[in-house]
Amino acid sequence: MALQKKISASSMEELQKTLTDKGLTVSPMPEKGRCLYTTRDFSPGEVIIWEEPYVSVPNKSSAKCEWCFTSTNLKKCSACHVVYYCGNTCQKLDWKLHKVECQALSKVDKKRIKSLTPSVRLMVKLYLRKKLQDEKVIPATVMDNFNLVESLVSHMTDIDEKQLVLYAQMANLVNLILQWPEISIKEIAEKFSKLSCNAHTICDAELKPLGTGLYPVVSIINHSCLPNSVLIFEGRTAVVRAVQHIPKGTEVLISYIEMAGSTATRQKALREQYFFSCTCIRCIKLGQSDDIQESAVLEGYRCKDKRCSGFLLRDSGDKGFRCQLCGLFRDKEEIKIIVNEIGTMSEKASFSLSNGQKKDASVLYKMIEKLQQKLYHQFSVNLMRTRENLLKILMELQDWKEALKYCRLTIPVYKRVYPECHPLLGLQYYTCGKLEWWLGETEEAYRSLAKAAEILRITHGTNTNFMKELFVKLEEARAEFSYRISSKEEEDD
């Protein structure tokens, strides 16, 4: 991601040849480094590129298969007691790498093993895979070799001292596990910096995080806050699809960050994580009147007159805010009191949720929602997040009717903060359709599922189990809807 170091001429020539066969090419650009361009047209939903991870690890939130990331039928490795597999197939596919990792982990003190983070494991696997490729135990290919990893930028000069100390501590642990005198702490720390800028969070079809993977070729693709492509994972495989018509000679662009936020918020996230400022067509409007209005709506405050839909901007006297629609003044202290109350209640809600007290949490989040409605615009991202939390909790409590209410409230905001063809919008329609189906609202379910399918067939393709299940649900809803219409027509006759 962002700027990359030079790759050797021979390796680059081989990579270019492989990419040419896929209708792609890599070209350098000032201030951006290597960029991925199309050498032919791509249609919406078409796969631009796919890549297996150079290395990957599941996250620690719950046990998962090391190879396919499933959470079912798991058995722990009897030697290292760290890795899980769902069966012999995945274990065999991962065995060449895990065999050497297992030997290294088995020698580590049990207390250290318990504190082993996914990032440290990813780094250990990175070095072990390089070693096995050097020894020809694991084959290296044009799109699967350590040279591609080496060519990724580290941004070491941009990192603050606190982060450098953390990387050094993590590097010490990696060094302890590998026990390779030929690699230095400094070298490992630099690799951690590369992982921070270039690794991807592997998600399931519903965009729930499963683990982390390093995809060196996909990492060439640059960021835009209005991307023409989307990155989705099928198992561990990274798949980049076009979400609009991409003409020949166009740069392939994905989004690195959460897109629901103001320009200033997005820019802050990009600077902190990736050390660059975006100059896409959305971001160049920073500070312009349209951008100021959008920021005020998404992240600012609303007019205190409930009948007014205006947004507030800071008043010239700095004593408060003034509505840009009706001119009504709102005192800064009044806003501060509500903000503090929301903060206190949010802490209580988070505590209840972390202790499994879901009903208490839902009550608290509903109280937060009421306060936020007094303070924020109807399209507020903060209000949207509270309603997302309520949706999740209510679905876990199987309160389908209330869950549907909150799902429906989020969709207008999703439509405003995400592009027309964004997987999160499609998934929200999918959730809405499922809830409507369970509640017997057949017509509404069919319409919601149809909208979900329209978006997700482009972002997710059509061949995964998730999409096949969606198409089955859509067909069931369509058949039920058609049957009800025909039955009603017969009754009317």
PLY file of the C-alpha trace (Angstrom):
ply
format ascii 1.0
element vertex 493
property float x
property float y
property float z
element edge 492
property int vertex1
property int vertex2
end_header
0.00 0.00 0.00
1.12 3.55 -0.74
4.75 3.88 -1.90
6.84 0.76 -2.47
10.53 0.09 -2.86
11.96 -1.00 -6.17
11.79 -4.67 -7.07
14.59 -6.29 -9.08
14.35 -5.79 -12.86
14.06 -9.53 -13.61
11.37 -10.09 -10.94
9.46 -7.06 -12.19
9.62 -8.29 -15.78
8.22 -11.69 -14.73
5.47 -10.06 -12.68
4.55 -7.74 -15.55
4.23 -10.70 -17.93
1.93 -12.53 -15.52
-0.17 -9.42 -14.94
-0.38 -8.70 -18.69
-2.13 -12.05 -19.15
-4.69 -10.84 -16.59
-5.27 -7.52 -18.37
-3.15 -5.55 -15.90
0.16 -3.72 -15.66
2.22 -2.05 -12.95
3.35 1.53 -13.61
5.13 4.01 -11.33
3.59 7.38 -10.53
5.17 10.36 -8.75
4.14 10.56 -5.06
2.33 7.20 -5.30
5.00 4.68 -6.31
3.83 1.53 -8.08
0.21 1.53 -9.27
-1.91 -1.20 -10.83
-3.48 -0.23 -14.17
-5.87 -2.03 -16.50
-4.79 -2.94 -20.04
-8.35 -3.85 -21.03
-11.89 -2.94 -19.97
-13.36 -4.55 -16.85
-17.11 -4.88 -16.23
-18.89 -4.49 -12.86
-18.53 -7.73 -10.86
-15.59 -9.01 -12.92
-12.59 -10.34 -11.01
-9.60 -8.06 -11.62
-7.07 -10.07 -9.61
-7.02 -12.74 -6.92
-4.18 -13.83 -4.66
-3.48 -16.39 -1.96
-1.75 -15.01 1.15
2.02 -15.21 1.42
1.34 -15.86 5.11
-1.83 -15.66 7.20
-3.03 -16.26 10.76
-6.48 -16.44 12.37
-7.29 -13.82 15.00
-7.42 -14.70 18.71
-11.08 -13.86 19.40
-12.01 -17.55 19.07
-10.40 -20.79 17.87
-10.25 -21.17 14.07
-8.70 -23.57 11.59
-5.23 -22.35 10.64
-5.83 -23.00 6.94
-9.50 -22.29 6.13
-10.46 -20.20 9.19
-13.60 -22.22 9.96
-14.68 -22.54 13.61
-16.23 -26.02 13.42
-14.84 -29.52 14.18
-11.55 -28.13 15.47
-8.69 -30.12 16.94
-5.64 -28.54 18.56
-2.15 -29.46 17.40
-0.94 -31.94 20.03
2.68 -30.75 19.83
2.59 -26.93 19.99
-0.93 -26.51 21.47
-1.30 -23.24 19.54
-2.70 -24.15 16.13
-6.10 -25.70 15.30
-7.28 -27.61 12.24
-10.77 -28.62 11.15
-9.58 -31.87 9.58
-6.80 -33.77 7.83
-7.19 -31.89 4.53
-6.36 -28.48 6.00
-3.64 -29.95 8.20
-1.92 -31.53 5.18
-2.17 -28.32 3.13
-0.48 -26.38 5.92
1.93 -29.09 7.07
5.14 -28.02 5.31
5.03 -24.63 7.01
3.49 -25.68 10.31
5.96 -28.52 10.76
8.83 -26.04 11.24
6.67 -23.51 13.09
5.48 -26.25 15.43
9.06 -27.23 16.25
9.91 -23.59 17.04
6.78 -22.97 19.15
7.21 -26.21 21.11
10.48 -24.90 22.54
8.95 -21.67 23.85
7.97 -21.24 27.51
4.23 -21.82 28.08
3.73 -18.36 29.63
5.17 -16.71 26.53
3.04 -18.91 24.28
-0.12 -17.63 26.01
0.86 -14.03 25.19
1.64 -14.87 21.56
-0.21 -12.37 19.35
-1.35 -12.99 15.75
1.14 -10.31 14.60
4.08 -12.15 16.19
2.93 -15.46 14.69
2.54 -13.82 11.28
6.13 -12.59 11.47
7.45 -16.00 12.54
5.62 -17.62 9.62
6.96 -14.95 7.24
10.58 -15.85 8.01
9.90 -19.59 8.04
8.16 -19.45 4.65
11.09 -17.53 3.17
13.47 -20.18 4.53
11.38 -23.03 3.10
11.17 -21.30 -0.30
14.94 -20.73 -0.28
15.40 -24.45 0.44
12.88 -25.36 -2.33
10.64 -27.16 0.20
7.82 -24.75 -0.73
7.88 -23.60 -4.37
8.24 -19.88 -5.12
6.31 -18.38 -8.03
6.12 -15.02 -9.77
3.23 -13.95 -7.51
4.38 -15.86 -4.43
7.92 -15.01 -3.37
9.76 -13.09 -0.67
11.09 -10.46 -3.12
7.58 -9.08 -3.37
7.44 -8.76 0.42
10.84 -7.04 0.48
9.65 -4.48 -2.08
6.88 -3.23 0.22
7.53 0.06 2.00
8.04 0.08 5.79
7.56 3.78 6.69
10.08 3.34 9.51
11.06 7.02 9.38
7.41 8.05 9.92
6.81 5.94 13.02
6.84 7.53 16.48
9.17 6.35 19.27
6.43 4.58 21.23
5.54 2.42 18.22
9.20 1.69 17.51
9.64 0.43 21.08
6.61 -1.85 20.64
8.01 -3.22 17.37
11.36 -3.86 19.10
9.63 -5.80 21.89
7.70 -7.88 19.38
10.90 -8.43 17.37
12.61 -9.71 20.53
9.92 -12.35 20.94
10.21 -13.38 17.28
13.99 -13.66 17.73
13.46 -15.82 20.83
11.14 -18.17 18.93
13.28 -18.50 15.78
16.71 -18.36 17.46
18.36 -17.29 14.20
21.50 -15.24 14.95
21.72 -13.99 11.34
18.63 -11.74 11.64
18.72 -8.59 13.76
16.04 -7.04 15.97
16.15 -3.95 13.75
15.41 -6.00 10.62
12.46 -7.77 12.27
11.10 -4.45 13.60
11.20 -3.04 10.07
9.20 -6.05 8.85
6.58 -5.35 11.54
6.27 -1.85 10.15
5.72 -3.34 6.67
3.01 -5.64 8.01
1.27 -2.70 9.70
1.04 -0.81 6.39
0.44 -3.75 4.05
-1.33 -6.65 5.79
-5.07 -7.06 5.24
-7.79 -8.10 7.67
-9.30 -11.31 6.29
-13.10 -11.24 6.64
-15.92 -13.67 5.96
-18.66 -12.97 3.40
-20.50 -10.78 5.94
-17.29 -8.77 6.55
-16.72 -10.15 10.06
-12.95 -10.30 10.81
-11.38 -13.77 10.82
-7.65 -13.12 10.71
-4.78 -11.32 9.03
-2.95 -12.04 5.77
-0.15 -10.55 3.69
-0.92 -10.21 -0.04
2.09 -8.53 -1.70
0.58 -8.12 -5.19
-2.80 -6.88 -3.95
-0.82 -4.44 -1.77
0.29 -2.65 -4.96
-3.31 -1.42 -5.37
-3.70 2.14 -4.12
-6.46 3.75 -2.08
-9.36 5.99 -3.05
-12.31 7.20 -0.97
-14.37 6.66 -4.12
-12.90 3.35 -5.35
-13.69 1.56 -8.61
-13.01 -1.87 -7.06
-13.61 -3.79 -3.86
-11.51 -6.36 -1.97
-13.48 -9.36 -0.67
-12.17 -12.64 0.75
-13.25 -16.10 -0.29
-11.80 -18.16 2.52
-8.19 -16.90 2.66
-8.15 -15.88 -0.99
-8.14 -12.12 -1.63
-10.43 -11.29 -4.58
-10.54 -7.81 -6.12
-13.66 -7.12 -8.22
-14.68 -4.12 -10.28
-17.71 -2.32 -8.84
-18.18 -0.17 -11.94
-17.09 -0.17 -15.56
-13.31 0.32 -15.58
-11.97 1.41 -18.98
-8.58 0.31 -20.32
-5.73 2.42 -18.94
-7.45 3.19 -15.61
-5.79 2.78 -12.21
-7.36 0.05 -10.05
-8.36 1.56 -6.69
-9.79 0.10 -3.48
-10.57 1.68 -0.10
-8.19 0.95 2.78
-10.42 2.41 5.48
-13.96 2.69 6.82
-15.64 5.13 4.44
-18.45 6.31 6.74
-17.02 9.58 7.96
-16.09 13.13 7.03
-13.14 13.94 4.78
-11.12 15.07 7.81
-11.85 11.77 9.63
-10.85 9.69 6.61
-7.67 11.70 6.09
-6.75 11.27 9.77
-7.22 7.49 9.55
-5.05 7.29 6.43
-2.25 9.41 7.91
-2.17 7.43 11.16
-2.25 3.96 9.61
-0.72 4.44 6.13
1.22 7.73 6.36
-0.28 9.53 3.36
-3.04 12.00 2.50
-5.66 11.03 -0.06
-6.16 13.28 -3.09
-9.19 11.51 -4.60
-12.13 13.51 -5.97
-13.89 13.33 -2.58
-10.87 14.48 -0.58
-9.85 17.45 -2.75
-13.10 19.11 -1.62
-11.76 19.35 1.95
-12.66 22.74 3.41
-15.06 23.66 0.61
-18.65 24.60 1.51
-20.13 21.24 0.40
-17.51 19.36 2.43
-18.08 21.52 5.53
-21.82 20.87 5.30
-21.33 17.13 4.86
-18.95 16.98 7.84
-21.43 18.91 10.00
-24.24 16.51 9.07
-22.20 13.31 9.56
-20.20 14.26 12.66
-21.55 17.58 13.96
-24.71 18.69 15.77
-28.32 19.31 14.81
-30.64 22.26 15.33
-32.39 22.05 18.71
-35.70 22.84 17.03
-37.08 19.35 16.30
-39.05 20.66 13.33
-35.86 21.94 11.66
-33.53 19.60 9.74
-30.65 22.09 9.76
-27.04 21.45 10.75
-24.89 23.53 13.09
-21.63 25.37 12.50
-19.52 27.05 15.18
-20.71 30.61 15.86
-18.23 33.45 15.33
-18.20 34.26 19.07
-17.15 30.65 19.89
-19.85 30.46 22.57
-21.85 27.90 20.71
-23.24 26.85 17.33
-25.74 28.32 14.90
-28.19 26.47 12.67
-27.39 27.07 9.01
-31.04 26.63 8.03
-33.09 28.64 10.56
-30.34 30.60 12.35
-31.23 29.32 15.85
-28.32 29.50 18.33
-27.33 26.48 20.46
-25.16 27.02 23.53
-21.83 25.19 23.76
-22.40 24.25 27.43
-25.76 22.65 26.61
-24.08 20.45 24.01
-21.23 19.61 26.39
-23.66 18.34 29.05
-25.35 15.96 26.58
-21.98 14.78 25.19
-20.75 13.96 28.71
-23.98 12.14 29.53
-23.64 10.06 26.34
-20.01 9.26 27.21
-20.88 8.06 30.73
-23.77 5.94 29.47
-21.63 4.48 26.65
-19.09 3.24 29.19
-21.88 1.54 31.16
-23.30 -0.02 27.98
-19.89 -1.34 26.92
-19.35 -2.79 30.42
-22.74 -4.54 30.38
-22.05 -5.93 26.91
-18.58 -7.22 27.83
-20.13 -8.99 30.83
-22.77 -10.68 28.69
-25.64 -8.56 30.06
-27.25 -8.03 26.67
-30.68 -6.91 27.89
-29.12 -4.27 30.14
-26.89 -3.17 27.28
-29.87 -2.82 24.92
-31.70 -0.62 27.46
-28.64 1.60 27.86
-28.06 1.89 24.10
-31.71 2.92 23.62
-31.17 5.65 26.22
-28.02 6.72 24.36
-30.01 6.79 21.11
-32.58 9.15 22.67
-29.84 11.52 23.83
-28.12 11.36 20.44
-31.37 12.23 18.67
-31.42 15.48 20.68
-27.84 16.22 19.71
-27.07 14.76 16.27
-28.48 15.02 12.76
-30.59 12.09 11.49
-27.68 11.16 9.18
-25.13 11.22 12.02
-22.50 8.48 11.91
-22.52 8.36 15.74
-26.25 7.73 15.79
-25.83 5.11 13.06
-23.19 3.27 15.15
-25.50 3.17 18.18
-28.28 1.71 16.05
-25.84 -0.85 14.61
-25.00 -1.91 18.17
-28.69 -2.21 19.00
-29.33 -4.22 15.84
-26.58 -6.69 16.74
-27.70 -7.06 20.38
-31.39 -7.42 19.49
-30.60 -10.11 16.90
-28.60 -12.01 19.53
-31.62 -11.67 21.87
-33.83 -12.86 18.96
-36.04 -9.80 19.25
-36.63 -9.77 15.50
-39.26 -7.02 15.44
-37.11 -4.48 17.29
-34.04 -5.57 15.31
-35.86 -4.89 12.04
-36.84 -1.43 13.25
-33.19 -0.51 13.85
-31.98 -2.15 10.65
-34.42 -0.02 8.65
-33.24 3.11 10.47
-29.62 2.49 9.42
-30.25 1.99 5.69
-30.86 5.68 4.73
-27.57 6.58 6.45
-25.75 3.70 4.72
-27.04 4.99 1.38
-25.60 8.41 2.18
-22.17 7.42 3.57
-21.32 4.50 1.27
-21.06 4.32 -2.55
-24.02 2.93 -4.46
-22.33 -0.45 -4.87
-20.73 -1.10 -1.48
-20.77 -4.52 0.24
-21.87 -3.05 3.60
-24.98 -1.53 2.00
-25.75 -4.85 0.29
-25.28 -6.76 3.56
-27.57 -4.36 5.43
-30.30 -4.97 2.85
-29.62 -8.71 3.28
-30.07 -8.47 7.08
-33.24 -6.43 6.57
-34.60 -9.04 4.15
-33.87 -11.93 6.52
-35.64 -10.18 9.41
-38.65 -9.34 7.22
-38.81 -12.96 6.06
-38.75 -14.29 9.63
-41.52 -11.85 10.57
-43.69 -12.90 7.63
-43.34 -9.62 5.73
-42.92 -11.43 2.42
-43.26 -8.53 0.00
-40.79 -6.36 1.94
-38.40 -9.34 2.31
-38.42 -9.95 -1.44
-37.66 -6.29 -2.19
-34.84 -6.09 0.38
-33.26 -9.38 -0.73
-33.49 -8.28 -4.38
-31.61 -5.05 -3.51
-29.03 -7.08 -1.57
-28.52 -9.46 -4.50
-28.19 -6.56 -6.96
-25.23 -5.16 -5.00
-23.64 -8.34 -3.65
-23.56 -10.20 -6.97
-21.14 -7.45 -8.08
-19.03 -7.25 -4.89
-19.09 -10.96 -3.95
-19.58 -12.73 -7.28
-22.15 -15.50 -7.65
-20.34 -18.76 -6.88
-19.73 -18.69 -3.11
-21.92 -20.60 -0.64
-22.98 -17.31 0.90
-24.29 -15.98 -2.43
-25.95 -19.28 -3.31
-27.83 -19.13 0.01
-28.86 -15.53 -0.74
-30.22 -16.55 -4.16
-32.16 -19.44 -2.55
-33.72 -17.03 0.01
-34.53 -14.57 -2.77
-36.23 -17.27 -4.84
-38.22 -18.50 -1.82
-39.37 -14.94 -1.09
-40.25 -14.36 -4.76
-42.27 -17.61 -4.93
-44.12 -16.82 -1.68
-44.78 -13.25 -2.80
-46.11 -14.43 -6.19
-48.30 -17.05 -4.51
-49.84 -14.46 -2.18
-50.56 -12.10 -5.06
-52.19 -14.85 -7.15
-54.24 -16.05 -4.14
-55.47 -12.52 -3.49
-56.42 -12.09 -7.16
-58.41 -15.35 -7.04
-60.23 -14.16 -3.91
-61.08 -10.84 -5.61
-62.45 -12.71 -8.64
0 1
1 2
2 3
3 4
4 5
5 6
6 7
7 8
8 9
9 10
10 11
11 12
12 13
13 14
14 15
15 16
16 17
17 18
18 19
19 20
20 21
21 22
22 23
23 24
24 25
25 26
26 27
27 28
28 29
29 30
30 31
31 32
32 33
33 34
34 35
35 36
36 37
37 38
38 39
39 40
40 41
41 42
42 43
43 44
44 45
45 46
46 47
47 48
48 49
49 50
50 51
51 52
52 53
53 54
54 55
55 56
56 57
57 58
58 59
59 60
60 61
61 62
62 63
63 64
64 65
65 66
66 67
67 68
68 69
69 70
70 71
71 72
72 73
73 74
74 75
75 76
76 77
77 78
78 79
79 80
80 81
81 82
82 83
83 84
84 85
85 86
86 87
87 88
88 89
89 90
90 91
91 92
92 93
93 94
94 95
95 96
96 97
97 98
98 99
99 100
100 101
101 102
102 103
103 104
104 105
105 106
106 107
107 108
108 109
109 110
110 111
111 112
112 113
113 114
114 115
115 116
116 117
117 118
118 119
119 120
120 121
121 122
122 123
123 124
124 125
125 126
126 127
127 128
128 129
129 130
130 131
131 132
132 133
133 134
134 135
135 136
136 137
137 138
138 139
139 140
140 141
141 142
142 143
143 144
144 145
145 146
146 147
147 148
148 149
149 150
150 151
151 152
152 153
153 154
154 155
155 156
156 157
157 158
158 159
159 160
160 161
161 162
162 163
163 164
164 165
165 166
166 167
167 168
168 169
169 170
170 171
171 172
172 173
173 174
174 175
175 176
176 177
177 178
178 179
179 180
180 181
181 182
182 183
183 184
184 185
185 186
186 187
187 188
188 189
189 190
190 191
191 192
192 193
193 194
194 195
195 196
196 197
197 198
198 199
199 200
200 201
201 202
202 203
203 204
204 205
205 206
206 207
207 208
208 209
209 210
210 211
211 212
212 213
213 214
214 215
215 216
216 217
217 218
218 219
219 220
220 221
221 222
222 223
223 224
224 225
225 226
226 227
227 228
228 229
229 230
230 231
231 232
232 233
233 234
234 235
235 236
236 237
237 238
238 239
239 240
240 241
241 242
242 243
243 244
244 245
245 246
246 247
247 248
248 249
249 250
250 251
251 252
252 253
253 254
254 255
255 256
256 257
257 258
258 259
259 260
260 261
261 262
262 263
263 264
264 265
265 266
266 267
267 268
268 269
269 270
270 271
271 272
272 273
273 274
274 275
275 276
276 277
277 278
278 279
279 280
280 281
281 282
282 283
283 284
284 285
285 286
286 287
287 288
288 289
289 290
290 291
291 292
292 293
293 294
294 295
295 296
296 297
297 298
298 299
299 300
300 301
301 302
302 303
303 304
304 305
305 306
306 307
307 308
308 309
309 310
310 311
311 312
312 313
313 314
314 315
315 316
316 317
317 318
318 319
319 320
320 321
321 322
322 323
323 324
324 325
325 326
326 327
327 328
328 329
329 330
330 331
331 332
332 333
333 334
334 335
335 336
336 337
337 338
338 339
339 340
340 341
341 342
342 343
343 344
344 345
345 346
346 347
347 348
348 349
349 350
350 351
351 352
352 353
353 354
354 355
355 356
356 357
357 358
358 359
359 360
360 361
361 362
362 363
363 364
364 365
365 366
366 367
367 368
368 369
369 370
370 371
371 372
372 373
373 374
374 375
375 376
376 377
377 378
378 379
379 380
380 381
381 382
382 383
383 384
384 385
385 386
386 387
387 388
388 389
389 390
390 391
391 392
392 393
393 394
394 395
395 396
396 397
397 398
398 399
399 400
400 401
401 402
402 403
403 404
404 405
405 406
406 407
407 408
408 409
409 410
410 411
411 412
412 413
413 414
414 415
415 416
416 417
417 418
418 419
419 420
420 421
421 422
422 423
423 424
424 425
425 426
426 427
427 428
428 429
429 430
430 431
431 432
432 433
433 434
434 435
435 436
436 437
437 438
438 439
439 440
440 441
441 442
442 443
443 444
444 445
445 446
446 447
447 448
448 449
449 450
450 451
451 452
452 453
453 454
454 455
455 456
456 457
457 458
458 459
459 460
460 461
461 462
462 463
463 464
464 465
465 466
466 467
467 468
468 469
469 470
470 471
471 472
472 473
473 474
474 475
475 476
476 477
477 478
478 479
479 480
480 481
481 482
482 483
483 484
484 485
485 486
486 487
487 488
488 489
489 490
490 491
491 492
